[in-house]
Amino acid sequence: MDHPNELKSRSSIFFQCLIINIGALTSGIFFSSFNAAFFETLNLYQDPHTDQKLLIASLTSAIPLGGILGGIIACLFALRLGRRKLMMVADLLTIIGCIVGQSSTLSIALVGRTICGFICGVNFLLVPLYIRELLPYYMVTRTVIFFKVMFSLGMCLTFLISLFSQNNGNEQNLWKLVFLLPILFAFIRLVGLVSCVKTDTATFYMKRNQNDKAWEVLKSIYKHQFVDEAYIRERKMSIMFRFRDAFTAEYRSQVLRALVITLFAQLMGGNLLTFYSSRLFLGHQSDANAQTYIDICTLNVFFAVITIFANLPGNLILQHIGRRPLLVYGAVILGASSLLIAFSEVVNFIIGQNSLIIIFAIVQSITFNLVSRAYAYELLPSYSLVFQVIFEMLGAAGLGFVFAYLELELAFLVVAVFCALGFLVSYKIVRETKDMIPSEIHSVFKPNTQKKDQVQPLLDEEASSCEGDTIIESVKIKESIKSNDQDEITPQPVLLR
C-alpha cells in the first residue's frame, strides 16, 4: 500500500537525492564538453596529418566507451564496497580525468576522456540505483526526473561557459574551464557524501546480511509506524531481484524489452544534440566568423534550457500519458522531424532548420530519453541495471562515431529510419506499466512465477506480525528457494524497535 506521508522528512530525503545526483550533473558536463568547445578543440588538435572526421569521432565516442567499462566495474564492486564508497572513488577519479583530459597532446587527452567516461558509467549505474533503493517504489519515476534534469543542467553549464568565452574572444582560453568544471562538483559531492549521506542503502545492507544497519537506515527515513512495513518491502525486493535473475527465463522477457528500448532511444538520436549540436547548428555555413560562433553558443544554451524545462514535468507526463503511448507517438513525431531536417533545403522556406532541431530535441527529451530510462528502472532487477548502462553507452558510442562521418541531412535520414523501426518495436513489444508496483509489473511479463507464489504468502504473514515492539524472524524461504539464495540471505533474527 502507498503511504504518501510515510517519510520522516521529504526535504531531507530530496536533499540526499540532490547530493547523489551531482554525479548526473558531472556526467552531463562530460558528455557535452567536447560539443561546447567544439571549434576550439578542433583547432587545438588539428594538423595536416590528422583526419578531422576521425578526430571528431574519437573525441566523441571516448566518453561512452569509457562508460561501458565504468558500468561493468561499478556493478562488480557495488555489492562489496557499496554504492556510496564507489561514488566517492568516482569523485576522486574525476580530478585525474579532468586534468588529463584537457592535455594538448591528443593521445593523452583521449586517455583522460576515457577516464571521464569511466566516471560517467559509474554514475549512470550507481546514482539511479542508490536513489531507487532510497525512495519508496511508488516514487521510482522521480529517479528518472532527478537524473535527467541534473544531466541537462550540466550540459547548460558547459554551454554557458562556452558562450562566455566566445563573448570574451577566447583571449584567455576560458573555454578550457569546460573540461575542469567537473572537479568543482565532484568535490562538492564528495563533501556531501562524507558529511550528509553517511550510510549506504538498506537494500545493500540486507544483501550483506547486515540487518541491524538496514533497520537503522530505514528508521532514519520512515516514520515509526511505517518502518516495519518498509523493512518487509525492502527485504522482499532484496530477495526477489538479484543480478543473476536477468539471465533466467522468469525475467528474460522484461529485461530484453527494456534493453531494446534503451538501445533504440540512442539510435534514434538520444544523444545526437548532446554530442553534435554545435556542428548541427553550424550547418553548411562556410564563412563562419566570431558572431556565428556566438550565435551557435547561444543556440546551445537555449537547447539545454529547453531540455531542462522539458524534463521537469516528466513525472506528470509518465503518470498521465503512460510509457507505451509516449514511445509510439514519440517515434512518429521524431521520424517526421528527422525527415524534415533531412530535406531542410525544401522546408527552410516554412520553418528554419535550427527550429526543427530544437523541436526534435524537445520531443526526444519527453519521449524516448525519458521513457527508456523509466522503463529500464521499472523492469530491470537491481544490479542488472548495468545492462541498461552498457546498451545506452554502446548506442551513444556508435552514434557518436558513425555520425562524425555523415553530413547533417544523411545523419537525420538515418535517424528517421531508426524512428520507423522504433515505432514498430514500441508498438509490438512495449507493455504499459503505469501505476504498477514491482510485483504487478513482473506478473505482466510472467503471470505465474513460482518464486512469487512461494515468497508472497510468507511476506504477508510476516507483515501481519510486525506490531509494536516485537521480535520477528527475517524472511524464511521454502527449501526450494533457500538452496538458491544461500549465498545472499542467511536467516537471522532482527530486532524491530
N, C-alpha and C positions, 0 to 999 in steps of 0.2 A: 504494500500500500504506500502511496506517495504522501509524504508529510512536508508540505512547503515550509513549515516553521520548525523543522526538527534540528536545524543547525543552531549552535550556540550563538555565533556571530557571523552573519553573512559578510560583513565588511572585512573581518579578519581573514576569512577563507579566500575572498576575492583578492585581498592584498597578497596572500601567499601565491595565488594563481598569477598575479601580476609579476611577482618576482621571478617565478619559474619561467614565465613567458617572455622574459627578456632574452632568453635563448632564441625564441622565434624572431625577435627583433634583429638580433645579430645575424641570424640566417638570412633575413631579408636584405640586410646590408651586403652580405657576402654574395648573394645571388645577383644583385643589381649593381655591384661596384664597378665591374668592367663596363657595363652599359652606361653608367653615369659618367665615367671618364673614358668613353669610347674613343674619341678623337685624340685625346692627349696620350692614351695608352698606345694607340697605333703609331703615333709619331715617335714615341719613346723606343719601341721595339722594331720599327720598320727599318729595313735596309735593303739594298738592291738584291741580296741573295735570299731574302725571306719571301715566301709565298704568303701574301696578305690574307687570303681566304683560309689557309691552314693556320695562320697565326690567330685569326678570329675564332676559328673552330676550337683550337687547343685551349685558348684562354677561357672560352665559354664553358666547354664540356669538362674542364678540370674540376670545377666545383661539384657537379652531380656525380662524377666518377669517384671522387673522394668521399662523397656522401654515401655511396653504396658500402664502401669499406667501413665508414663510421657507424652505419646502422648495424652491420653484422657484428662488429666488435662490441658495440653497446648492448646488443642482445646477449652475447656470450657472457658478459660480465655484470649485467644488470642484477641477476639473482645473487651473485657472490658479493659484489661491493655495494649494491643498492643504487637506486636512481639518483639520489641526492649526491652521493660521493662522485659518481661518474659525471654529473653535470658540473661539479666543481673542477674535476680534471679537465673537462672541455673548456671551461673558462680560463684555466691556466694555459692550455694549448693555444687559445685564441691569441695571446700575446706573441707567441712564436710565429704562428701562421701569418699574422698581420705584418710583422716586421719583415719576414722572409718574402712575403707576397708582393711587397712594393719595391723589390730589388730591381735595379736597372738591367740586370742580366736575365735574359728570357728564361733560361733553364731553371735558374734559382727561383724566379717568380712563379713558374709553373709548379714547382715543388711546394711553395708557400700557398698557392691557391688550392692545391690538392689537400694540404693540411686544413685549410679553411673549409673545404668541402667535407672533410672528415668530421669537423666540428658540427657542420650542418646536419650530417647524418645522425650524429649522437643526439642533437637537439630535436630533430624530426621524430625520433623514436621516443626519447625519454620525457620530453615536455608534455606531449599529449597523454603518454602512459601515466605519468605522475598525477596529472590533473584528473584523468579519468578515474583513477583509484582514489583520489582525494574527494571528489564530488560524488553525491548520490547518483545512481544510474539514470534517474529521470532528468538529470541536468547534463547528460553526456554531450548533447549537441553544443552546449556552451563551450566545450573544449575546442570545438572547431572554430567558433567565432573568436575566442581568445587568440588562438594561434594565427588565424588569417588576418585579423586586424593588426596584431603586432608585427607580423611579417610585412604587411603593406606599409606600416609606419616606418619600418627600417628602410624600405625602398624610398619612401618620401624623403627621409633624412639624407640619403645619398644624393638624390636629385636636387635637393635644396643646396647642398654643399657645391655640387657641380654648377648650379645656376649662379651662386655667389662668386665662385671662382671665375666664371665667364664674365660676369659684370665687372670684375676687377682685372680683367685682361690676362689672367693666369701668370702675372708677373712674378708672383711669389710661390708658384707651384702649389697653390692652395688645394688643387684637385687631389693631391696625394693624401689629404685628410680623409678622403673616402675610404682608403684602404686601412687607415689607422683608427677610424672611429669605433670599430667593434671592441677595441681594447677598453675603452671607457665603459661601455655597457657590460662587458664581461666582468670588469672589476666591481661594478655596482651589483650585479647578480651574485658574485662571489661573497661580497659583504652581506647581502640579504640572506644567502643560504647559511652563512655562519651565525648571523645574529637573529634572524626571524624564522626561517624554516629550519628548525633544529632536528627534525626527525624525518624518517622515511615514511612510506605509506603503510597503512595497516595490512594491506594485501601482501606487501613484501615481507613483513614480519611473520605473517601467517605461513607463507611459503617456506620461511626459515624455521618454522615451529617455535617462534618466539612470541607466544600468545599473550604473555603479560604486557609486552611492549605494544602489541597490536591493540590491546584493550586500552592502554593509556592514550594511544593516538586517537582512538575513537572517542574517548572521554573528553579530549580537548576539542573535538569537532562538533559532537552532538550533545543536545540537552540530555539530562539524566534519564528521563523516561523513554528516550529513543535509542539509548546506547545498546541495550540488549538486542533489539531488532536489527540495528546496524551491524552488530557483530555477526549475527546469524547470516545476514545478507552478504557481508564480505567473505565470511567463511565459505558460504555456498559458491561464490564466484571463484574463490581460490581453488576450490575442488573441481568445479565443472570446466573451467577454462585454463588449459595448460598449453604449453608450446607444442607438444607432440600431438595434440588434438587436431592441429591443422592438417596432419597427414592421414588422418583416419577418414573412413567413409562417412562417419557421422557428421563431420564438419566440412567435408571436401566441397560440397555444393556451394555453401555460403562463402567459403574462402575464395574459391575460383571466381565467383561473381564479383566480389569486392576488388580483387586484383585486376580483373579485366577492365572494370570501370575506372580504376586508378590509372591504368596504362593508357586507356583511350582519352582520359582527361588531359594527359600530356601530349599525346599525338594530335589532339585537336587544338593545340596552341596554348596549353595551360600556362607555360612559362615563356611563350614566344615574345611577349612585350617586355617581360622582366629581363630577358636577355638582350633583346634587339630593338627596343622602342626607339633609341636614338637613330639607328640605321633606318628603321621604317619611316620615321618622321622626316628624315633627310630625303627619302625617296630617290628621285633621279636628278636631283639638283647637282649640277657640275660646277657652278660658280658660287659655292658656299663661301660666305665671309663671316666676320665676327658676329654680326647681327643675326645671321642664320643660325649659328650655334647657340646664341642666347634664346632664340625662338624655340629651338629644339629642346633646350633645357627647361624652358617654361612649359612646353607641352608635356615633358616627362613629369614635372611636378604636378601638373593638372591630372595626368593619368593616375599617379599614385594617390592623390587626394580623392579622386573619384572612386578608386578601388577601395579605399578605407571606408568611405560612406556607403559603398555598395555592400560591404561585408557586415556593417554594423547591424542591420536588421536581419541578418542571416538566420538567426534562431526563429524569428517570427515567420520568415519565408518557409523554412523547413517544416514548421509545425502546421501552417495553414495550407500550404500547397502540396507538400509531400515530396518524397525523393523521386519517384518514377515520373510524375508529370514534369518536374524541373529538368530531368535528363532528356526526356523525349522532346519537349518543346524547345529546350536549350539547344539540342543538336540541330533542329530545324533552323532556328534563328542564327546560330553560329555558321551553319553551312551557307545560308543566304548572304550573310555579311561577308564571308570569305569570298564568295563568288563575285560580289560587288567590288570588293577590293582588288581581286584578281583582274577584273576588267575595268579598272579605275579610269582608264582613258575615256571610256564611254560615259560612266556615271559622274565624272567630275563636273559635268555641267549641272547636275542636280544637287549633289552633296559632295563636299570635299573628301578626299581620301583620308586625311587625318581624322575627320569626324567619324568616318566609318570604322577606323581603327579604334577610336575611343569607345564607340558603341560595342564593337567586338569585345573589348576588354571588360566592359560592364557586364555584358551577358555572360561571359566566361566566368566572372567572379561570383555571380549569383546562381550559376547552374553547375557545370561540371567541376569547377575548382572547389566549390562549396560542398556539393553533394558527394563527390567521390571520397572526400576525406571523412565526412559524416558517416557514409555508408560503411567505410572500412572500419571506423571506430565501433560501429554497432555490430558488425558481422564477424570481425576477426577476433579469435581468442587471444587474450593477453599478449604474450611475447611474440605471437605471430604477426603483430603489427610491423615487425621487421620486414616482412614480405611486402607490405604496403610501401615502406620506405624504399626498398630495393626497386620495386616496379616504378615508383614515382621518379626516383633518381635515374633509373635506366631510360625511361621515356624522355626525361629532361635532357639527359646527355645525348641521346640520339637526335632529338630535335635540335639541340644547340649545335651539334657538329654538322649535321646534314644541311641545315638551313643557312649556314655560313656560305655554302656554295651556290645557293639559289637566289635568283632575283626575286624582288618583292612579289610580283604577280604570280610567279610559279610557286613560291612558298605558300601563298594563300590558296592557290589551286589545289596543292597537296593537302592542306588543312581541310578544304571543302570535301575532298574525297574521304578523309578520315571522319568528317562530320556525318557523311552519309552512312558510313559503316557504324559510327557511334549511335546513330538513330536506330538502326536495325538491332544492334546489340542491346540498347536500352529498352527497346520495345519487347524484345524476346526474353531476356534473362533477368531483368530487374524486377524484384517484387517489393511492394510497398512495405515499409517498416515504421511508418509514422505512428507515434503514441504507443509503441510496443516496448515491453520490458524484455530483458535478455532471454528469458525462458520462452516468451512468446515468439520472439524473432527466431530462436532456434527451432521451435515447433513448425514454423512456416516452411523451413527448408528440410526438416527431418521430423515429421509428425510423431512418430513412435520411436523414441530413443530409449534404449534400455537404461542408460545412466540416469536420465531424468526421472524415469519411473521408480528407480531404486532410491535416489537421493532425496527427492522431494518429500515423500511421506515422513522420512526421518527428520528432515529440517522443520516441517510443520509441527511435528511432535515436540522437537527441541524448543522451537519458538514459544510454544504454549507453556513451557515450564519456566520461562525467563520472567519471573515476577519477584520483585523485592530483592532482598539480599539472599541469594541462593547460590549454591554451587552446582553448576551443570557440567556435564562432560562435553568435550568438543565432539564434533560430528563423528558418529560411529558408522562406518560403512560396511555394507554386507561383504562377505568374504570374496565374492566375485569381483568387487571393485577394490577392496583393500589391497589385494595382491598386486594390482596395477599402480597403486598410489603409495606404496611403502616408502619410496624414495622422497616423497614430497610431504606426506602427512603422517605424523605419529600421534595417535590418540593420547591425550593427556588432559588432566583436569584443569579447568580455567576458572578462576575466581572472578565472579561478576559482583562488583561492588556498587 
